[in-house]
Amino acid sequence: MGKKCFLTAITILMSLQNRIINHFSDSIQAQQDATSTLSEVIEFASLRLVSALLNDKKIITCGNGRSAICAQLLSSAMLNQFERSRPALPAIALNADAATITAIASTGHFDDVFAKQLRALGQSGDVLVTYTDDDHAPNVAKAVIAAHSKDISVIALTGKEGGMITSLLSERDLEIRVPSHSYVHIQEVHIVITHCLCDLIDHQLFDV
């Protein structure tokens, strides 16, 4: 390898490493910004979820795409465990059943894939936890409307300006809006918030 090719390779490697460093730095900054603005509302959200569970109600979650993974992360931690073994807690991820989602979408409309399930499975006193990272989520919006019709309160994890979900929330609902305009960093912070909620639930219910 000639000197010129060697220097070019070194430059490319440094450029790639700088991109990696920038990803970590931007993610850390997004989490620090969220810490300073969202700690109190995350605490309130955990109290809402614990109250529902203590009253034999359940947590219902939903989201699209990568946000669906966040929703399943919460339901999985409730049904199994977060960090330590403890009794299972009732939770349903409405985006987890591919057969049901595709059936509703094929015979009706994709906007109804969460709302139709919620109307069948939701009960007064349950809590709906929604995840959105952009302004356009009509199926999540319909789930919020369905939740209100069933006397189900909503905890909405959002980003940017909150979008259509924010405009639908009532006074009893909670919004945890990540102060970022990056889809990726919003989702990263949503995962950290989900972990916080899981930890706070375990701590309050099982003192772990």
C-alpha positions in Angstrom: 0.0 0.0 0.0 1.4 3.4 -1.0 1.8 6.3 1.3 -1.1 8.1 -0.3 -3.4 5.1 0.0 -2.4 4.6 3.6 -3.1 8.3 4.5 -6.5 8.0 2.7 -7.4 4.8 4.8 -6.4 6.6 8.0 -8.6 9.6 7.0 -11.6 7.3 6.3 -11.1 5.5 9.7 -10.9 8.8 11.6 -14.0 10.0 9.8 -15.9 6.9 10.8 -14.8 7.1 14.4 -15.8 10.7 14.5 -19.3 9.8 13.3 -19.4 7.1 16.1 -18.3 9.7 18.7 -20.9 12.1 17.4 -23.7 9.5 17.7 -22.8 8.8 21.3 -22.4 12.5 22.1 -25.7 13.5 20.6 -27.5 10.6 22.3 -26.0 11.6 25.7 -27.1 15.2 25.1 -30.6 14.2 24.3 -30.8 12.1 27.4 -29.4 14.9 29.5 -32.0 17.4 28.1 -34.7 14.9 28.9 -33.5 14.4 32.4 -33.7 18.1 33.2 -37.3 18.5 31.9 -39.0 15.1 32.2 -38.1 13.6 35.6 -41.3 14.9 37.4 -43.7 13.7 34.7 -42.0 10.3 34.6 -42.5 10.0 38.3 -46.2 10.9 37.9 -46.5 8.3 35.1 -45.1 5.6 37.3 -47.5 6.5 40.1 -50.4 6.3 37.6 -49.3 2.8 36.4 -48.7 1.5 39.9 -52.2 2.8 41.0 -53.8 0.9 38.1 -51.9 -2.3 38.9 -52.8 -2.1 42.6 -56.5 -1.9 41.5 -56.2 -5.0 39.4 -56.1 -3.1 36.1 -53.7 -3.6 33.3 -51.2 -1.6 31.2 -51.9 -1.5 27.4 -49.3 -0.3 25.0 -49.0 0.5 21.3 -46.7 2.1 18.8 -45.6 1.9 15.1 -42.3 0.6 13.6 -39.4 1.1 16.0 -41.9 2.6 18.5 -43.6 -0.7 18.5 -40.4 -2.2 19.9 -40.6 0.3 22.8 -44.2 -0.8 23.5 -43.3 -4.4 23.5 -40.3 -3.7 25.8 -42.7 -2.3 28.4 -45.2 -5.2 28.1 -42.5 -7.8 28.1 -40.9 -6.4 31.3 -44.3 -6.3 33.0 -45.3 -9.9 32.0 -41.9 -11.4 32.8 -39.4 -9.2 34.7 -37.3 -6.1 34.5 -34.0 -6.8 36.3 -35.1 -9.0 39.1 -37.5 -11.9 39.4 -41.0 -11.0 40.7 -44.6 -11.8 40.0 -45.9 -11.1 36.5 -47.9 -7.9 36.0 -50.7 -7.6 33.5 -49.8 -5.9 30.2 -50.8 -6.1 26.6 -48.9 -4.8 23.5 -51.5 -4.1 20.8 -48.9 -4.1 18.1 -47.5 -7.6 19.0 -50.2 -9.7 17.3 -49.5 -9.7 13.6 -52.5 -11.9 12.7 -54.9 -9.6 14.4 -53.3 -6.4 13.0 -53.3 -7.7 9.4 -56.9 -9.1 9.8 -58.2 -5.7 10.9 -56.2 -3.8 8.3 -57.4 -6.2 5.5 -61.1 -6.1 6.3 -61.2 -2.5 7.6 -58.6 0.2 7.8 -55.0 0.2 9.2 -56.0 3.3 11.3 -58.2 1.0 13.4 -55.7 -1.7 14.2 -55.1 -0.5 17.8 -58.5 1.1 18.5 -60.5 -2.0 17.6 -58.4 -4.2 19.9 -58.6 -1.6 22.7 -62.4 -1.4 22.5 -62.5 -5.2 23.0 -59.8 -5.7 25.6 -59.7 -2.4 27.5 -61.5 -1.8 30.8 -62.2 1.3 32.8 -59.2 2.0 35.0 -56.6 0.5 32.6 -53.8 2.7 31.4 -52.8 3.1 27.7 -49.2 3.9 27.1 -48.5 5.1 23.6 -45.2 5.7 21.8 -44.8 8.0 18.8 -41.7 9.6 17.4 -43.3 11.8 14.7 -46.4 13.9 14.0 -48.3 11.4 11.9 -49.7 8.4 13.8 -53.5 8.1 13.0 -53.8 4.6 14.4 -52.3 5.7 17.7 -54.6 8.8 17.7 -57.6 6.5 17.2 -56.4 4.4 20.1 -56.3 7.5 22.3 -59.9 8.3 21.3 -61.0 4.8 22.0 -59.3 4.9 25.4 -61.2 8.0 26.4 -64.5 6.3 25.4 -63.6 3.4 27.8 -62.5 5.6 30.7 -58.9 4.6 30.1 -56.3 7.2 30.9 -53.4 7.8 28.5 -49.6 8.2 29.0 -48.2 9.4 25.7 -44.5 9.2 25.0 -43.9 11.7 22.2 -41.2 13.9 20.6 -40.8 17.0 18.5 -44.0 19.1 19.0 -46.1 16.1 20.0 -48.2 16.1 16.8 -51.8 14.9 16.6 -51.5 12.9 19.8 -50.9 16.0 22.0 -54.1 17.7 20.7 -56.2 14.7 21.7 -55.0 14.3 25.3 -57.3 15.3 28.1 -56.5 16.9 31.5 -56.2 13.5 33.2 -53.7 12.2 30.6 -49.9 12.6 30.8 -47.5 13.5 28.0 -43.8 12.7 28.2 -42.4 14.7 25.3 -38.8 14.2 24.5 -37.1 17.6 23.7 -35.6 16.4 20.4 -36.3 16.6 16.7 -34.3 13.5 15.9 -36.3 10.3 15.4 -33.4 8.2 16.5 -32.7 10.1 19.7 -36.4 10.3 20.6 -36.6 6.6 20.4 -33.4 6.2 22.4 -34.8 8.4 25.2 -38.1 6.5 25.0 -36.2 3.3 25.8 -34.5 4.9 28.8 -37.9 6.3 30.0 -39.4 2.9 29.6 -36.6 1.4 31.7 -37.2 4.2 34.3 -40.9 3.3 34.5 -40.2 -0.4 34.9 -37.7 0.3 37.6 -40.1 2.6 39.5 -42.9 0.1 39.2 -40.8 -2.7 40.6 -39.5 -0.4 43.4 -42.9 0.7 44.5 -44.7 -2.6 44.3 -41.9 -5.0 45.4 -39.3 -2.7 47.0 -36.5 -3.9 44.7 
